[in-house]
Amino acid sequence: MADLQARLTELADECADLDALVADVSPEDWARRTPAPGWTIATQIAHLAWTDDIAVLAATDPDGFQVELTKALHKIGTVADEAALERARQPADELLASWRAGRDALAKALRDVPDGTRLPWFGPPMAPATMASARLMETWAHGQDVADALAVTRTPAARLRSVAHIGVRTRDFAFALRDKPVPTDEFRVELIAPDGSIWAWGPEDATQLVTGPALDFCLLVTQRRNRADLALRTDGADADAWLGIAQAFAGPPGRGREPSAP
């Protein structure tokens, strides 16, 4: 429960930071385009609101979630886009209110999940604390699109470690998603945290190594920046291949982002 509360606090803080970015945005600017093709600021928030609501369903009504999952399987790669575009048609104040209500409902639902329960999801089932971290990852990623649309530079926080952790844990998923052989060697990931300390995963003597700023790693695994624009380094062919396909989120392979202009 302590771990869950810590993750929920991180999620609440991430939501609050994004909320502060959009709370005073004019209705016209809600229609501003973001780096995600076809998505506006409104679409980004609508997507988060929809996904929070689906996560509440997973936590409170697993059978109802399975119904939604079955529907999604018939629309692989489009169900989230369709839901976001539909909800983005709401007036800005209504959309913002629904997102706020949904994330509060999700926090309560996750606290009420019995110990030991794993929640169904579009990927593997997960514990409530993992669900909170996954929602943090997605909120941070879509918040980056909003920040880019508004030309705002965000200050990375310590909670970015949870995003990086998901990025590391989804290594095998990224290979399997693309029908590529999953590496058998262990990896070492060493990232420079916002405070200058080192976040590390894997054995120190691993032959496959990834190093660089934690922010850059998180931007890569959420596919918010092209690898060419990031200060990440690898040692080992498998590590290099991983950074070319890394994906921390469920669903079909992402399209990623084009490199910035020279």
SENU-26859 format. One record per residue: residue in one letter; x, y negated, z negated of N, C-alpha, C, O in turn. Coordinates in steps of 0.001 Angstrom, whole numbers, plus 500000, padded with zeros to 6 digits. Each point is the difference from the previous one (the first is absolute). Layout:
N
AXYZXYZXYZXYZ;...
***
This chain:
262
M500820501211500000499180498789500000500855498737500000499638498996500612;A501521501065498683500880498834499979500508499691501396500071498839500403;D500291502232500350500474499805501367498888499418500871500247499117500821;L498537501377498999498874499461500768499802498527499697499822499202500920;Q500206500422497813499789498600499663501099499116500589499732498886500452;A501498501612499541501094499229500595499769499789501489500233498909500521;R499310502134500162499752499884501437498810499083500270500012499235500964;L498967500840498193498839499116500177500382498545499762499480499105500666;T501418500656498396500466498633499756500753499474501214499813498854500409;E501042501995500167500710499605501216499017499680501126500144498998500700;L498863501864499462499017499792501059499243498699499786499796499236500943;A499787500511497825499273498764499700500857498775500293499508499003500528;D501773501075499128500901498873500253500187499770501502500050498858500457;E500052502228500302500166499859501454498749499402500622500081499130500868;C498755501344498683498740499449500503499870498521499655499533499203500814;A500880500438497979499903498601499577500878499104500858499607498884500339;D501581501598500013500887499204500848499397499801501390500058498901500552;L499370502152500007499370499866501312498744499136499908499731499193500890;D499512500974498045498803499183499789500367498518499995499294499173500577;A501817500503498763500428498600499939500346499465501382499843498806500256;L500629502066500646500315499560501361498757499645500793500009499057500791;V498910501705498995498822499838500866498852499231499350499065499598500693;A500986500190498000498854499409499295499628498627500545498819499659500078;D502175499560500296499725498635500456500161499835501504500026498879500510;V500082502238500195500110499936501457498664499558500584498946500469499571;S501096498639501396498765499502500610499308501118500768500654500947500437;P498025498951499731499288501011500796500592500166501395500024501105500543;E500453497798500033500609500090501328501286500831499967500280500771500918;D500502499056497998501263500722499915499808501474499673500913500796500218;W497938499584499270499729501420499805499998500722501354500199501213500069;A499577498039500980500010500573501349501388499939500638500163500358501166;R500831499191498079501348499912500547500553501397500263499810500910499193;R500872499256501931500562501298500356501186500348499106500767499126499596;T499370502165500103501146500514499261500864500823500946499600500227501142;P501567500225498420500846500794500903499375501310500449500431500555501010;A498574499962498285499323501224500425499086499681501181499084499190499859;P501138501417501283499210499664501196498496500110499751499505501033499550;G499783497886500750498550499990499868499483499744498595498788499953499789;W502102499882499252499583499812498609500262498565499554501086499454500193;T497898499962499212500114498674499407500243500133498499500061501106499462;I500076497754499877500092500036498535498748500643499423500090500795499065;A498761498878501471498751500598499523500015501517500169499548500726499114;T500963499752502007500050501441500237500897500695498983499687501091499522;Q501433498263500154500910500586499015499311500168498647500096501059499379;I499213497905500168499323500079498705498828500980500081499736500739499051;A499569499263502075498883500930500177500493501445499937499329500860499430;H501822499406501145500550501353499956500299500406498558499680501116499588;L500930497986499649500301500315498607498719500240499210499937500911499175;A499046498276501077498726500164499297499368501344500329499508500697499112;W500506499662502159499416501284500409500754501166499380499387500944499503;T501945498993500524500792501115499489499854500131498485499962501112499473;D499955497760499829499743500059498555498667500687499726499899500821499088;D499086498850501690498682500622499808500060501509500260499373500779499281;I501378499631501742500148501424500287500761500687498865499690501136499641;A501297498180499800500752500566498877499109500161498769500133500977499262;V498961498072500513499028500139498902499154501246500221499731500750499061;L499854499466502175499201501178500323500786501276499709499455500956499448;A501817499058500922500835501176499741500109500285498506500060501156499582;A499964497776499616500155500158498550498700500334499287500024500611498931;T498853499003501634498718500163499300499067501014500644499120500538499329;D501058499731501955499089500891500730500785500759501074499918499661501181;P500840501360498419500824500725500974499197500579501157500480500032501133;D498307500424498593499180500540501085499635498904501004500042500216501211;G499600498605498268499707498873500882501217499590500803499883499614501163;F501302500470498209501218499677500735500217500994501140500415499611501092;Q499309501662498660500195501001501048499114499714501211500393500259501137;V498415499208498618499124499615501107500678498916500836500012500067501229;E500555498926498085500688498921500715501247500524500714500324499558501102;L500370501384498263501191500568500619499639500746501276500712499905501000;T498189500834498969499552500714501192499689499029501132500347500249501154;K498997498642498506499725498981501015501309499455500586500124499784501205;A500847500000497897501270499424500439500746500941500938500681499552500922;L499190501751498844500701500971500847499508499962501441500712500403500919;H498072499114499268499464499864501360500424498678500642499752499761501182;K500891499388498017500448498702500515501437499749499577500333498916499521;I500506502075500654501385499877499548500663498785500643500005499848501222;G500545499306497942500709498826500493499127498779500224500520498917500270;T498137501233499622499133498850500269499070499656498848499502498876499931;V500250502071499155498987499768498969500351498804499126499123499197499684;A502130500668499922500389498876499150499882498679500743499541499002499445;D500882501002501830499887498775500799498538499582500152499662498828499836;E499481502133500476498590499678500189499382499447498725499243499030500041;A501077501584498833499449499534498729500492498596499667499231499159499535;A502061500592500707500557498684499707499381498923500884499651498922499519;L500214501370501763499428499014500922498547499700499653499547498862500120;E499724502170499447498604499798499618499892499122498762499218499050499982;R501555501257498988499913499238498754500560498598500160499602499090499273;A501309500721501661500592498678500206499000498999500564500273498801500033;R498568501686500409498972499094500510499272499258498869499259499053500266;Q500938501357498500499369499313498880500546498573499874501129499733500414;P498080499352499019500560498694499655501194500181499060500036500944499212;A500925498162500874501247500143499248499762500140498504500647500819499349;D498427498390500092499783500074498558499408501345499589500321500516498929;E498825500050501906499414501299499691501048501112500107500029500919499182;L500815498986501822501051500998500184500961499978498819500377501051499480;L500016497756500099500918499883498875499362500548498725500655500687499216;A498085499010500584499297500488498805499896501525500013500143500643498960;S499607499935502215499867501459500068501326500688499750500042501061499377;W501057498342501108501320500571499730500313499942498510500505500971499436;R499202497909499926500256499879498573499186501017499198500518500641499085;A498219499498501265499144500947499280500466501437500221499979500814499076;G500438499490502139500421501359500310501268500402499280500112501129499522;R500844497963500394501243500375499324499789500120498488500670500804499351;D498415498412500080499663500168498586499314501344499768500277500689499018;A498830499673501892499308501287499889500986501158500118499849501017499325;L501156498830501530500986501059500168500816500193498724500245501133499586;A500172497782499798500771500113498759499205500755498938500538500871499316;K498193498796500553499156500685499017499838501470500361500086500867499131;A499680499416502144499791501381500435501240500852499735499878501147499569;L501302498313500682501225500766499785500242500249498518500491501064499623;R499171497964499535500154500208498547499066501090499496500313500685499026;D498559499477501620498998500961499535500207501412500539499280500919499610;V501687499266501273500245501331500556500568500904498908500958499612499331;P498480501580500468500515500917498971501466500358500238500443500109501143;D500296500071497780501411500369500104500156501277500822499209500936499881;G501812499080500940500293501177500800499252500086501316500250500902500800;T498829498162499433499226500005501235500808499414501151500683498989499838;R499236501637501297500617499462501205498898499561500946499018500712500209;L501158498121500351498958499384500817500189500351501472501123499977500503;P497789500349500190500118500253501437500358498713500729499673498901499553;W501007501258501580500350498798500781500213500402501448499873501176500343;F500448497862500506500221500264501413501309500760500222500185500654501027;G500714499251498000501194500832499969499834501025498893498876500391499686;P502234500054499712499897500975498912499253499414498793500053498790499778;P499249502054499435499362499525498758501049499387499082501172500372500050;M498404498692499116500962499304499157499429499704498624498785499922499818;A502109499914499217499624499620498646499554498536499992500372499244500898;P498839500342498105499552498604499940501147498987500025499895498963500655;A501200501332498637501126499065500006500606499875501391500405498912500410;T499658502197500311500511499968501367499059499221500908500441499256500876;M498254500921498907499031499227500768500201498497499773499952499214500946;A500270500395497807500229498582499702501246499498500723500006498893500537;S501050501922499478501222499611500709499766499910501503500534499114500667;A498667501807499860499692499966501431499220498745500355500235499396501047;R498839500206498088499245498780500251500921498773499882499834499027500735;L501125501024498348500988498931499903500790499905501293500189498909500538;M500277502236499964500781500005501238499219499373501142500526499176500748;E498209501224499381499223499482501120499659498528499808500004499235500965;T499704500363497812499721498588499736501217499152500310499887498929500596;W501282501555498996501230499261500285500230499900501506500354498937500509;A499444502169500199500261500013501440499061499071500755500443499212500835;H498269500875498877499056499125500691500161498549499532499751499059500753;G500665500785498000500306498660499521501166499377500751500053498784500184;Q500894502067500253501112499484500798499501499451501328500481498968500466;D498562501713500141499424499495501245499323498652499786500118499095500826;V499167500783498050499344498725499683501045498912499783499869498892500521;A501166501427498711501056499021499743500668499565501305500292498819500185;D499949502132500716500610499650501280499088499080500806500468499057500637;A498233501221499334499062499158500738499978498581499463499812499044500753;L500383500823497937499978498688499354501386499369499902500150498913499441;A500869501768501103501391499528499954500470499798498565500674499019499685;V498959501924499450500383499969498589501052501065499743499856501138500447;T501204498500498835501018500967499587499720500424498569500015499176499086;R499732502098500723499671500503498666501265500372499231500993500426500589;T498959499408498103501112500397499139499791501445499573498993500303499360;P501929500601500974499823501403499621500027500178498492500775499342499306;A498382501543500186499879500252498569500480501406499672500211500820500894;A499961499452497811500485501304499561499048501124500387500425501141500175;R498282498542499959499036501047500363500234500538501408499382500988500398;L501500498374500351500356500511501315500609501403499891500023500745500979;R500464499609497842500578501334499817498965501091500280500337501058500531;S498417498686499116498958500995500261499778500185501499499729501111500457;V500386497807500307499884500100501458501180500793500558499828500876500847;A501369498806498669501190500721500460499906501483499646500399500856500790;H499077499444498033499882501397499575499104500792500953500321501129500370;I498565498276500019499131500671500971500735500175501316499880501044500642;G500876497950499767500769500107501237500968501162499972500165500697501001;V500478499519497859500934501119499860499247501332500002500403500953500668;R498503499098498578499250501248499845499328500455501304499682501180500149;T500106497912500776499319500351501251500970500318501136499606500039501165;R501642500186498498500990500326501041499568501206500824499936499922501227;D499766501193498110499633501222500728498710499806500797499854500526501103;F499211498709498321498741499712500687500258499317501336499358500330500997;A501577498720499032500281499257501230500509500931501093499630499844501164;F501214501124498479500493500950500996498879500923500467499819500211501199;A499426500340497839498938500942500358498927499333500847499437500627500897;L500277498098498821498976499273500734500322499916501471499105499939500843;R502172500058499459500438499881501398500475501339500571500671500050501031;D498966501036498272500368501350500440501504500159500158500475500673500915;K500267498699498180501450500132499994500424500891498832499344499991498958;P501726500769501190500470500850498899500329499156498762500657498963500092;V498875501502498765500282499293498748501433500317499578500365501174499929;P500447497825499793501390500254499599500077500874498750499167499896499100;T501833500955500860500185500868498841500961499401498982499946500347498820;D500927498764501619500950499366499084499292498973499118499041499357500427;E501441500498498347499467498970499127500522498636500435501084499881500571;F498113499090499144500352498634500345500342499220498733499495500305498919;R501343498714501220500270499017498948499550498643500530500403499587501088;V498763499725498143499545498660500365500426499056498871499631500198498843;E501138498787501503500459499001499038499573498618500494500446499539501050;L498691499814498182499447498715500417500330498911498993500007500229498790;I500262498594501729500286498846499145498671499372499595499268499480500842;A500429500573497872498743499473499476499993498470500026501051499378500158;P497765500010499688499945498534499995500898499359498948500478498884500204;D499767501806498662500843499421498951501474500360500160500815499683499133;G499527500975501968501386500346500262500425501372499511501099500450500324;S498065500223498910500314501349499541499787500997501139499539499629501080;I500796501618498675499880501037501027498876500962499633499941500524498887;W499174499692502073498984501051499888500498501171500827500371499826501161;A499642501359498260500576501144500705499111501225499898499331500227498991;W500678500558502080499310501282500080500956501008500626500769499658500899;G499184501585498625500787501063500600501379500133499372500462499098499301;P500195502039500952501317500263499402501077499071500554499975499616501169;E500966500036497962501063499071500389500896500570501092500599499251500772;D499492502078499293500896500601500986499287500421501283500550500765500792;A498223498740499418499255500351501217500743499518501235500619498936499991;T499314501854501064500696499627501241499188499052500865500531499394500930;Q498179500474498766499123499087500737499719498798499097499438500162498917;L500945498644501514499959498821499133499306498827500688500244499719501173;V498881499597498072499368498755500449500292498941498955499781500226498810;T500710498625501617500288498896499089499493498691500582499805499868501208;G499984499153497890499589498674500442499069499355499008499738500565498938;P499755498257501387499075499302499110498678500757499876499479500526500984;A499987499520497796498717500670499784498895499357500833499138500697500534;L500886497982499576498983499312500798500029500493501435498954500276500586;D502239499834499982500113500452501391499482501425500148499318500314500975;F501000500544498071499521501384500068498478500044499964499382500755500751;C500011498443498382498544499979499899499366499441501269498962500490500444;L501652498499500133499501499467501272500084501043501101499142500043500882;L501889500804499073500158501033501016498957501107499840499321500357500962;V500552500187497818499126501164499824498527499640500121499172500873500260;T500487497855499555498620499553500255499846499478501421498923499551500391;Q502160500511500381500025499587501406499569498547500179499230499664500900;R501291499482498213499741498552500123501160499257500634499875498814500305;R501241501847499897501122499422500716500668501094500825499966501177499641;N500636498417501461500763500915500819501348500268499325500582499117499370;R499882502078500772501265500367499361501144499089500432500904499722499212;A499061499817502024501077499146500508500112498690499221501049499358500027;D497897500243499288500001498736499268500326500181498517499918499042499231;L500449502166500363500187500297498592501437500431499697500686500561500855;A499753499169497925501379500301499597500085501358499318500497500114498880;L499015500911501803500046501355499473501097500775500718500199499850501205;R500511500981498031501099500782500557499777501481499703499394500352498988;T501093500502501888499876501436499792501343500682500182500882499501500699;D499253501640498662501139500894500205499407501391500145499452500553499047;G500661500013502158499417501304500277498939499907501080499209499057500018;A500771501912500878499074499971501132498550500090499568499141499341500586;D500571501463498401498616500153499553499491498717499346498849499608500195;A502009499749499035499611498737499382499719498949501058499049499226499887;D501786500753501139499798499051501092498691500281500727499259499075500333;A500459502197499912498751500364500669498796499618499157498983499555500533;W501124500615498161498888499666499104499625498527500103498819499664500093;L502173499464499891499686498572500040499349499594501315499386498936500085;G500739501885500922499331499702501259498528500362500016499262499560500882;I500295501252498134498612500462499995499322499818498649498847500400499839;A501832499012499193499484499917498627498596499398499973499709499022500688;Q499438501585498504498606499545499894499473500385498630499891501185499684;A499781497823499504499545500250498635498495500157499888499501500376498939;F499766499347502124498541500006499936499435501202500752500617500511500935;A498187499934498634499337501130500648499468499584501364499884498813500302;G499796502178500509499424499712501303500962500311501128501111500472499759;P498471499268501474500838500283501168501284499172499967500083499016499265;P500915501377501525501241499221500050499731498533500323499292499680500954;G501281499443498238499804498574500232500783499510501207500977500620500419;R498580498262500130500673499431501170501196499152499628500841499690500844;G499234499933497881501124499187499567499918498584500557498960499580500508;R502143499693499391500067498613500471501177499836500950501013500691499893;E498830498407501006501070499688500929501106499241499253499714499310499021;P501532500806501423501076499217499375499774498524500259499384499613500993;S501125499573498101499847498562500163500813499524501196500950500653500431;A498658498208500084500710499461501169501419499638499611500221499501498897;P500759500737501987501397499675499692500203498500499852501116499551499740;
***
